[in-house]
């Protein structure tokens, strides 16, 4: 372990923020704080306390014994081997094991975080920030390594791609979960180079809504997903986290209801009945349907208002009224999605999952439903309602006749309406260019200026009230360090799921609607080149350092990407049918029949293409799979040597040597006729020679 005096972070492993100002009274704050320090001491942690911002206390935590940390690391690696995460067992001598595979910063922080948060039944402190007995514990976070951060951003400013070495350094510093995100983003960016080149060529050479482009785009998405699945396996093997998602400790917030004997180990374990969780999970169905209905109804109403104002209404104040849909969505969508997200969190807590991966997967699927509707429903309404059926539906919107001009009312005529064929293309351009730029700014630039504004406002407030400094008790040698820690304590917590969600939704635009505007891939290529670097800057500057969690994939987002790929094959076929062939004169039933026929045909083509790509990729070797086979071979080879008692260093193979006596008593006459292999050779040759003479 690093010496505390030489460490830029004073040897601090974690900082626990304790919000004393949120307590009902000082007695409650003092009691819970005493319990916190006592609990930390009980699991082998040293603590130091300093004053923090906004009536908070900063509890600095360091593991007390280096030997205890080494022991925990070794036990963790042995546990990985026993559960099949590692192909080979670590060396039986602890220090030699660490010499062969040095302890990384991420592994060290992960082990210590487990000691702080695992339930007491598994040897941890059981600290759950903001929950239960720890309602005043706001958070637990490690401190940034600013030297690494500066070097990281400097390297990224001069490089175009992320190689294995760069991904390895991210993994060693921030953990496999963050490293998998950057590996996915790099792989996606590489595939976007192909999609962007073909999209730009199609935009120039092929007609709009080209069948050729739709087929190639669908094939591209299938190849990318299948390739990434193999790359996930490669990285998991290289990083020794293969199947680590199956090795999960119980959540500290898990609430068991019974105890039973484990049929495998015979131990008494605390469990939650599976049937009861299944009943609770069934509540996801009405929740998903309700959330989908509410958000879809909102977008449908706003869509109708937008069409009515922009394409039918010709009265006064049209310019101002055109902002009505935007105002409604700006106000209502955050309000509704915020409420639904809160309900989703409560529902996922109610489902009472045993481990974090199951909890995150359940929460991710609920979040995906919200984002799918908010991202794609406006485009679906335009493509599959407005265009094919707009001439039938839109005239009925003007139920009060408010859209007609005064002279039309005198003649008792209705307002005329014509479908705008460029509306869908304009929307796709907005979502793939304008919205991406806005999201990038909201993600990186706005938080920085917001934080600076709050900081200046707080300084102004303190000067106005005559407060020169809030931290007069800081030791001079600690002042700069504590100032940095207080700044980090006020940062938001980084959640890699948010970035994965953003990339998943972007991939969906490419799969579902790029036939409308093939240039979308070019926009995403530029955006993602910036995204790779802005996400690194966001982690280093705008967010607390993430907990280095382990993962063997990007989790449930991979299934969501597969769903969007399948959905894209259907949507592309329907778009090509609707927009590349004239449907204006067709009856509504024939239009619907044509759409369904194209969907069924394209879906079968999708599954065939997916099967072919999987078979082809399965025939190709990859570094990770080769390494896995090598390790298995070495294990089998070593086992055979040990089990058969072969000692290659001492065994001799002297043909003329004495024959080993392995015969049973009573057969000695038979086995002593020919002495050694030389005697057997001479006897055999004599028999052969005599047989030749007889012939």
N, C-alpha and C positions, 0 to 999 in steps of 0.2 A: 504494500500500500504506500501511496505517496506520503511523504512527510508533510504534516500540516503546515509547518512554517514555510515550506517552499512552494506550497500549492497556491495558485492565484485565487482560489476560493477558500482559503484558510482551512483546508482539509474538511470542509463541510460536505456531507453526502446529500442531505435533504434539508429543506426548510419547511416547517409546518407553520402555517398562518393560523393564529388563534384569534377569533373575533370576539374580544371581551365586550365590545360596545353593544353587541346584539343580545347580551344576557338580560334577564329580567331585573337582576340586581347584582351587586358586586359579590354577594355570597355565592350565587350560582356560578359566576365566572371563576371565582377562586377555587371552588370545589372541583369543577370540571378540569381546570388547569392543573390542579394538584394530581388528579387522576391521570391526566395525560402524561405528565412528567414521570410519575411512578410506573405507568405502563411501559413507557419507553425504556426506562431503566431496567425493567424486568426482562426485556428481550435483548439486553446487552448494548444499549445505546448511551452515548454521552450526549449531554444537552447543554446548550447555552441560550440565554434569552436576551433579546434586545427589543427596544421599542420599535413599533412599526407604524405605518400610516393609518389614519382614521380609527384610532383607538384599538388597533390590533397589536398583537404580540408576535414577534418572529422567533420561533423556536428552532435553533440550529441543531441538527442531529448528525452525529458521527458514530459509526460502529466502534465499540470500545476496544475490541481485540482483533488484531490481524489474523490470529490463528482461528478465531471463531468464523471470520469471513471465509478463510480458506476451507474450513470444514464444511460450511454451508455450500460453497461452490462445488466441492467434491461430491457431496451428497446429491446435489442437483444433477450433476453429470451422470452419476450412477443411476439415478432415477430415470433419466432420459434413456440410458442404455437398457434398463430393465423393461421399459415400455416401448422399445423399438424406435426411438427417435434417433439414437446414435447406433451405427452398425457395430461398433466395437466398444468393449468396456474400457473405461479409463484405467491407467496404470494403478496397480494396487498401492504404490507408494504415493502419497498425496502430493508432495512437493515435486516429485519427478513428473507426475501427471500435469501439473501446472507449467512445468518447464517445457513439456512437449506441446502444450496448447495454452499459451499465455492468456491470462485473464484480461478481457477487454473492458473498456469503460462501461459499455452498455450492459454487459453481463454482471458486472459489479453492482451497478445501480439497480438492475432488475432484482438481484438477490436481496439487496437491502430493502427495496420497496416491498418485496414479498414478506420480509420479516416485519415490516410496519403494518401491512394491511391484511395478511392472512388471518383467518380466525384463530382464536387461542387454541382450539383443538388441534390445529396443524402447526403450532409453535410460533404463530405470529402475534402481533399486538392487537389485531382486530380493529384497527382504526378505520372508520368509514366516514369520511368528511361530510358533514351536514346531515348525517343520519343517526338515529337512535341516541346512544349515550354521547355521541360526538357531534352534537348539533352546533357547537361553537367552533369546531375545527373547519375552517373555510377550505383549506386545500393542502396538498403535499406536493412539492415540486423540487426537482434538482436545479442547480444553478448552471447557467451557461458557461461553457468553456470559450471565452471570447477570443483567445488566441486561435483556436481551431476554427471558430466562426469566420474570423477575418481571412484566414488562409483559404478556407472553403469558398467564400464568395470571390476571393481574388482569382482562384483557379477557374471558377465557373465563368468569370467574365472574359476568359481567353480561350475557352474550349467550346466545341460544338456538340459533342456527344458525351455520354457517360459510359465509361468502360467498366469492366469487372473490378478493377482496383478502386475506382471512385465509389462504386456501389458498396464495395467492402468497407471503405472508410465510413460511409454513412451508416452502415449496419453496426460497425464497431462503436460508433458514437451515439446513435439515436435508436438502435434496435432494429430488429427485422421487420416490424410492422411498417415503419416509416421507409425503410430501404425497399420493401416490396412496392410501395407506392411510386417511388422514384424510378424503380426498374420498369414498372408498368408504363409510366409516363414516357420513359425513354423508348420503350418498345413501340408504343403507340405513335410516338413522334416519327420513328423510323418508317413505320408502315404508312404514315401520312405522306411521306415523300412520294411514294408510289401513287397513292390516291390523288395527291395534288397535281402531279404531272399528268395523269390520265384525265382528271377532271378539267384541267386547263385546256388540254387538247380536245376533249369532248365539247367544251364550251365554244370552241372555235370551229371545229370540223363537223360535229354531229348536230342533228336537229334537236330542238327542245323536246324534252320528255322522251329521250332516245331509249329504245329497248336494249340496245347494245350496252349503253352506259349502265342501265339498271341491273343487267345481268352481271356485268363485271364488278359493279359496286357490291352486289350481294355476295359474289364469290370472294371478293377482297375481305369483307367482314368475316366470312366463315374462316378463311385462312388465318386471319389475324387472331381470332378467338382460339382456334385450335393450336396455333403456334404459341400463344401466350400460356396455354395450359401446360405445354411441355416445358416452356421456360420457367414456369413456376416450380415444376418438379426439379429442374436443374439447380435453381437457386436454393431450394429447400435442402437438397443434398449437400451442396457446397457449404451452406451455412449451418449444417447439422440441426435442422429443424423439421425434417421430414416427418409428417404426421404429428407434429407437436400440438395441433389443434385438438387431438384426442386426449392429450395429457393436460388436464386442467384441474386446478385446485378449486375448492368450493369458494363461492363468493362469501365475503363476510356478511353481506346483507341477505343471504339465503336463510330462509326460516323453515327448518324441518318440522314435521308434525309427528314423526314416529321413528322408532329405532328397530332395526332388524339385523339378522345375521347375514353377512355377505356370503353367498353360496360358493364363492371362489376362495376367499381368504379365511373365512370363518370369523372375521372380526365383526363387532357390533358397530353399525354405521347409522348415521342419522339420515333419513330420507323424507322426501315429499311424495305422496302417492301419485303415480303416473296418470291414473284415471282422472284425478282431480285437476292436474295440470292440463290434461287434454280438454276437460270441460271448460276451463278458463281460457284456453287457446281458442276454443270455438267462438268466443266473443269477438275474435278478430274479424270474423266474416261480417256480422252486422256493422262493426266499426268501419271496415274497409268500404262496404257498400254505402254506408251513411256519409263517410268522408268524400267518397267519389261523387255521390249524388249532390252534396252541397256545393263542392267546388265546380263540378260540371254545370250545375244550374246557374251558378254565379257567372261563369264564363259565357254560357249560352245567352243569358239576359244581356250582359254587356256587349256581346257580339251583335245581338239584335239591335241594341241602341246605336252601336257604332255604324252598322250598315244603314240604319234609318237616317242617321244624321249626315253621314258622309256621302251617301249615294242616292238618297231619295229626297231628303229635305232641301228645299231651296229658299227658305224664308230668311228673315233677319237673324243676326247674331250667330250665323252658322260657324264662323271662325272660332268663337268662344265656346259654343256648344260642342265643337269637335273634341275639346279636352275632357268632356264629361266621362267617357269610358275610362280614360287614363286615371282620372281622379278617383273613380269608383274602385278600380282595381288597386290603386296605390293605398287606399284606405282599408278596403275590405280583405284583400288577400293576406297581408301580414297578420291582421286580426284573426281571421279564420284559421290560417295555418298555425299560428301561435297557439290558439286554443286546442286545435286538433293534435299538435305536437305534445302539449301538456297532457291531454287525455291518453295519447299513445304511450307516453312515459309511465303514467299511472297504471295503464293496462299491462305494460310489460313488467312493471314491478309486481303487479298482482299475480302474474303468471309464475313468479317465484322460481327463476332458473337457478340451477346449482352452480354454474360457472359463467365466467364473463363472456366467453365466445358464444354461448347459446343466447345469452342476454343481448349481446350486440347484434347477432343475426336476426333475432326477433324484432329488435328496434329498427334495424336497417330496412327490413321489408316494409314496415309501416311507413317509414320516411320515404321510401321509393314510390309508394302509392301517391303521396302528396306531390312529389316532384314530377312524376309522370304526368299527372293531370295538369299541373301548372305550366309545364313546359310544352306539352304537345296538344292539349285540347283545343287551343285557338287555331292551330294549323289543321287539325282534324275537322273542325267545324267548317273552315273555309274550303278544304279540299273535298269533303264528302257530304256536306249539306248545302253550302252556299253555291258551289259550282253546278252540281247536277240538279239540284232541286230549288235553287234560289228563285227562279222565275215563278214557281208555284207558291213558295212560302212567303217571300218578302212582301208581295202586295197585301197579304193578310195582316202584316204588322201594323199597318196604318188603320187600326180599327175605328179611330175617332175622326179620321179624315183631316188630321192636323197637318199632314204633309202637303196637301194640295194648295195651290195658289188661289187667291180670291176669285179670279176669273174662272178657274176650274170648278170651284164650288158652285158658281152661278150656273155653269153648264152641267153640273152634277156628274163630273168625270173624276176619275181617280188619277193619282200621280203615276207617271210612267216610270218604269224601272228596267234597267239593262244590267246584265251581269258584267262585272269588271274582270276580264280574264287575267289581268296582271296582278290582281290582289294577292293571290297565294305566293307568287314569286317575291313580291315586296315584303310579305311577312317573313318568308324564309331568309331573305337577306337581312332583315332586322334581327332575327334570332341568332343568326350565324355570324354577324359582323358587329352590329351596333350593341346588341345585348352582351356579347362576349367582351367587348371593350369596356362597357359600363361595369360588368361584374369584376373585371380585372382591376379597375380603378377602385371599386367599392371594397375589394379584398385587400389591396395593398396600400393605395395612396390615402384613401379617406380615413382608415383607422389611425394612420400616423398623424395626420393633421388634427384629428379629433382628440387624440391623446395629448398632443402639444397644446391644444386649446384648453383642455381641462387643467393641464398643469399650470398654464399661465393664469387661468382664472383662479386656481387655488392659491397661487403666489400673490395675486392681487388682493384676494380676500384676506390673506394673512397679514399683508402689509397694511391694509385698511384697518384691521383690528389691532394693529400694533404688535403682531407676533413676528419677531425677527427670525427665530429658528425654533422648530418643533423638537429638535434633537440636540439639546445642549449638553447632554450627558455622554455623548459619543466620545470615545477615546480618540486622540488625534491619529493614531496609526490604523484605526478601524474606520475612520470617517468615509474615505472614498469607497471602501468595500461595502459598508452598510448602505451608502447612498445607492450603489448599484443594485444591491439586494432589494431595497425598498422599491426601486423602479421596476424590477422584475416581478415583485409581488403584486403590482398593480396591472400587469399584463394579463391578457386573456389566456385561457388554456387551449393549447393546440389539439385539434381533433382531426386525425388523418381521414376519418370517415367523410368529413365535409369536402375535402379535396377529391376523394374517390367519387363521391356523389356528383361533383361538378364535371369530372371527366366522363362519367357514365352518361350523364344527360347530354353532353356534347357528342359523344359517340352515337347516341340515339338520333340526334338531328342528322348525322351523316348517313345512318342506315335507313331512316324513315323517309327523309325529305330531300336528300341531295339530288335525285332525278329532277326536281323542280329547278335547282340552280347548281350545276355541277362544280362551280367555282367555290363551293362551301369548304372543300378540303383545303384549298389554298389559304383561306382565312383561318382555319383551325391550325394549319401548320405554323403560320406566323404567331398566332396566339399562344400556342403551346411552347414554342421556343422561348417566348417571354415568360410563360407560366413556370417552366422548369427553374428559371432563375428567380422569379418573384416568390415562388414557394420557399426556396432556400432562404431568401432574405426575410420572408415572413417568419419562418421558424427562428431565425437568428436574432431578429430585431423586434418583431411585433408580438411575439408569443412567448409564453413560458417554455422552457425546455421540456419536450415531451418525455413522458415516462417510457423507457425503452422496452416496450412490450414485445413479446415474440409472436410470430405468425408463420404459417407455411404457405400462405397465399394472400390474395386480396379479399378473402372471405366471401360473404354472400354476394358481393358486387359482381363476382364472376358469373354467377347464375343470372343476375340482372342483365349483364352484357349479352349473355346467350339469348335471353328472352327478347332483347331489343333487336338482335340479329335476325331471329325468326320473325319478329314483328315487321322488320324492315323488308323481308322478302314479300310479305303480304301487301304492305303499303305501297311498295314500289310497283308491283304488278297492277294494283288498282289505279295508281296515279297515271301510269303509262296508258292504261286502257281508257281512262276518262279524258285525258288531255291530248293524247296523240291521235285519237280517232274522233270524228265529229259525233256528238251525242245530242246535239241541240234538238234535232227532229224526232228523236226516239221517245217512245213512251216510257214512263217511269218503271214499269215491270221489266222491260227489256234492258234498261240501264242497270238495274239491280242484278238481273241474271248475268249480264256480261261481267260485272264486277266480281260476283261470286265465282264464276267460272275461271277468271284470271287468277283469283286468290287460290283456289284449289290447285290449279296447275302449277303455280309458282311455289306453293308450299311443298309439293312433291319434289320439284326440282331442287329446292333448298335441302331437303333431307337426303337426297341422293348425293348432292355436292358435299354435304357435311360428312357422309359416310366415306366418300372417295378421298377427301382430304385427310381424314383420320387414318385411313389405311396407308396412304402414302407417307404421312409423317411417322407412322409407327415403324416403317421400314428404315428410317434414318436414325443414326446414332447421335447422341448428344453428350457433351462433356459430363453432365450430371449423372446420366444413366450409366455411362462407362465407369465413372468413379464408383458408383454404387455397386456395379458388378465386380469391380476389382476388390472392393472392401469385403464383399461377401465371399469371394474366392479366397482371399487371404485368411478370413475367419475359418472357412471350411478346411483349408490346407493346414492351418495351425492346429485345429481340433483333431484332424486325422493323425498328425504327427504325435500329439500328446496322447491320444487314445490308443495308438498302436505301439507306443513306446519306442519310436524311431529316434535315434540320436545320431544325426548325420556327422557330427564332429568326431565321434569315437568309433563308428561302425567301419569295419574293414571288409574287403571283398577279395581276399587272397584265394585264388582257385586251388592252389596247392596246399592250403592249410588243412588242419585237422577237421574232420566232420564233427559238428555239434551232436552231443549225445541227447537225442530227444525221444529215443525209442523206449518202449515199455519193456520191463523185464520178461524174459522168456523168448524174445524175438532177436536176441543178440546174434545168433548164428546167421540168420537171414541177412541182417544189415551189415555184417562184418565181412562178407565175401569180397567186396570191392572197396578198397580204402580210398575215400575221397572222390572228388569229381574226376581226377585223372584215371582212377581205376574204372569208373563207369564209362569214360570215353574209350579206353583201350578195349574193354569188353564189347562195347557196341560196335567198334570198327572190326573186331575179330568176327563178330556175327555177320556183319555185312559182307566181309571178305569171303567167308565160307559159303554164304548164300550165292554169291556170284560164281564161285567155282562149281557149285552144283548145277547152276543154269548152263 
